[in-house]
């Protein structure tokens, strides 16, 4: 019953996000299936390293969001083909923008902000609890600078749901 409920809840969430395309329903079903698999995996207590679980989660989320972003299944399939190099290899416009020096620094700062909380246990073990506590207290500052710089570098961005 729990697995069915997870699947139905996420399918309904997909429909709530947009009923004009089957992609939203598939996006919701994919997330429901992922939640059910994660729950079954935990129930069986199958060990999986934390770094591998993070990589798999990131990969799943990136592939699932392709369904959410594409206006229809044909576009989603073309996007998947491009993601897996079936249209050749090149830098897309977002990556070209990211490689500009200012954006590259912002991306590096973002990576540090995301990774720092995961590094805190290692910092605590290596430098002691005091240094780790200071890092834990200070890491939101670069996160704020990153957020502010990215917001300031763009023009007006319309509300996300106005784009659908």
Residue, then its C-alpha position, 0 to 999 in steps of 0.5 A: x500500500x505504501x508503494x502504491x501511495x508513493x506512486x499515486x501521490x507523485x503521479x498526481x503531483x506531476x499532473x498538478x504541475x501541468x496537464x497539457x503534456x504527458x511529460x508531467x505525468x511521466x515525471x511524477x511517475x518516475x519520482x514515485x518509482x524512485x521513492x518506492x525503489x529507495x524505500x524498498x532498498x532501505x527496507x532490505x538494508x542493502x549497503x550502498x556507499x554514500x558517494x554512489x547514492x549521491x551520484x545515482x540520485x543526481x543522475x536520476x534527478x537530471x534525467x527526470x527534470x528533462x521530462x519536466x522541461x521538455x514541452x512534449x515527448x519528442x523534444x524530451x527524446x531529442x534532449x535525451x539523445x543530446x545528453x548522451x552524445x547521440x547528436x555529437x559533442x559540443x558545448x551548449x550555450x549554458x556551458x559556454x556562459x558558465x565558462x566565462x570567468x565571472x560565471x566560472x567563479x560563481x560556479x566554483x563558489x557554488x560547488x564549495x557551498x554545496x560540498x562544504x557541509x559534507x566536508x565538515x565531519x572530515x574537517x572536525x576530525x582533522x582540525x578539531x571541533x572548533x575549526x569545523x564549527x567556524x566553517x559551519x557558521x561561515x559557509x552561508x556567507x559565500x552562499x549569499x554572495x553567490x546568490x546575490x551575484x547570480x541574481x545581480x548578473x541577470x535581467x528580470x526573470x519571470x516567475x517559474x510557473x509563468x513559463x508553462 
